[in-house]
Amino acid sequence: MSQPQSGAINPSDLAGGSAGSWAKEQGLISSRRNPLVVLFRELQRAEGRREQGLLLLEGTHLLEEAIGLGLRPAQVLATSGWLERHGGRRAWPELQLVSEPVLAAIATTSHPDGVVLSLPWPDPAPPEGSDFVLALDHLQDPGNLGTLMRTALAAGVEALWLAGGADPWQPKVLRASSGAALALPILRLESLAPRLEQARLAGNQVVATVVPHGEAGSAAPPQPYWQLDWTRPTVLLLGNEAAGLAPDLLACCSHRVTIPHSSAVESLNVAVAAAPLLLERWRQQQERMPGIPSSAPP
Ligand SMILES: C[S@@+](CC[C@H](N)C(=O)[O-])C[C@H]1O[C@@H](n2cnc3c(N)ncnc32)[C@H](O)[C@@H]1O
């Protein structure tokens, strides 16, 4: 997701951090009752994360992503096996060693790869007047939310508005987002309606996504998504896995689009539907400005 200059972990990014924020070398922690382990385990819960202002990241990939984004872990815990595979004590002088059972007790996956870290909440404020916003109403499934975040970042989304649903800082979402949750400016809201209304009045197109066969008798059927001009300032709105979009949210939208498909199914999985919708803006921009290399931001 992010692009660390070297393409690999640069342990000096950690070792160069403020000494006070790092545990001193204390040998191996092998007790689950060790205070540091207790603190880490509290990060599995939303309340613990809020109280400590920290997130729990698991695995080498998320460690690389955090460092690639210039984020500095508060603490890194690893097993001796992981340390041997990743440069040894000389490369990671400030890392705290823990036993395999202790690491397994902290991690939320059944096969942790030997490293976990705590990270201060990244809190990038959504930029004022974002040209491309993704708004999600009560997305419940952490896998869907993380997958959507990853695609949103790939598509050039500048801000994510979230109403209710899965906690974006839980380990499952962080993993499914492949680190994109750390990079996207996220605004959590009680309700999306006031924001959508405001965005529409400010001249953005606010685009509702609806299933293709759901509105028999409706006066104006939804447009196939490719007919929309996605290069205009846009807020794209996706609905809950079971209920879709509530009428009060639909009423805030200026456009309704659909991904046409066979009536053999009622709808697509929300994260699957998001991919063509989000990437259509990118495609249209590429078509209009073919000189721009595909790796450049829009
Ligand atoms: C599983 S669907 C919800 C199905 C729900 N029964 C309904 O009537 O909307 C979850 C969300 O995925 C998006 N979605 C799913 N299939 C879609 C399609 N074919 N076209 C556009 N959006 C779709 C919409 O945002 C929808 O609110």
The ligand as a Tripos MOL2 file, in Angstrom:
@<TRIPOS>MOLECULE
LIG
   27    29     1     0     0
SMALL
NO_CHARGES

@<TRIPOS>ATOM
      1 C1        -25.6470   -6.0620   -0.2410 C.3       1 LIG1
      2 S1        -26.1530   -4.5100   -0.7610 S.3       1 LIG1
      3 C2        -27.6550   -4.2190    0.0840 C.3       1 LIG1
      4 C3        -28.7850   -4.9680   -0.4800 C.3       1 LIG1
      5 C4        -30.0920   -4.4220    0.0590 C.3       1 LIG1
      6 N1        -31.0380   -5.4850    0.1390 N.3       1 LIG1
      7 C5        -30.6270   -3.2930   -0.8470 C.2       1 LIG1
      8 O1        -31.7670   -3.3880   -1.3080 O.co2     1 LIG1
      9 O2        -29.9180   -2.3080   -1.0750 O.co2     1 LIG1
     10 C6        -25.1050   -3.4020    0.1050 C.3       1 LIG1
     11 C7        -24.7140   -2.1760   -0.6580 C.3       1 LIG1
     12 O3        -23.8750   -2.5670   -1.7450 O.3       1 LIG1
     13 C8        -24.0410   -1.6920   -2.8360 C.3       1 LIG1
     14 N2        -24.4590   -2.5130   -3.9960 N.ar      1 LIG1
     15 C9        -24.6500   -3.8460   -4.0100 C.ar      1 LIG1
     16 N3        -24.9800   -4.2680   -5.2560 N.ar      1 LIG1
     17 C10       -24.9990   -3.1720   -6.0330 C.ar      1 LIG1
     18 C11       -25.2500   -2.9470   -7.4150 C.ar      1 LIG1
     19 N4        -25.5590   -3.9460   -8.2510 N.pl3     1 LIG1
     20 N5        -25.1680   -1.6690   -7.9000 N.ar      1 LIG1
     21 C12       -24.8260   -0.6530   -7.0750 C.ar      1 LIG1
     22 N6        -24.5650   -0.8080   -5.7500 N.ar      1 LIG1
     23 C13       -24.6560   -2.0500   -5.2360 C.ar      1 LIG1
     24 C14       -25.0630   -0.6560   -2.3990 C.3       1 LIG1
     25 O4        -24.3870    0.4330   -1.8470 O.3       1 LIG1
     26 C15       -25.8240   -1.3900   -1.3010 C.3       1 LIG1
     27 O5        -26.4300   -0.4960   -0.3980 O.3       1 LIG1
@<TRIPOS>BOND
     1     1     2 1
     2     2     3 1
     3     2    10 1
     4     3     4 1
     5     4     5 1
     6     5     6 1
     7     5     7 1
     8     7     8 2
     9     7     9 1
    10    10    11 1
    11    11    12 1
    12    11    26 1
    13    12    13 1
    14    13    14 1
    15    13    24 1
    16    14    15 ar
    17    14    23 ar
    18    15    16 ar
    19    16    17 ar
    20    17    18 ar
    21    17    23 ar
    22    18    19 1
    23    18    20 ar
    24    20    21 ar
    25    21    22 ar
    26    22    23 ar
    27    24    25 1
    28    24    26 1
    29    26    27 1
@<TRIPOS>SUBSTRUCTURE
     1 LIG1         1 GROUP 0 **** ****
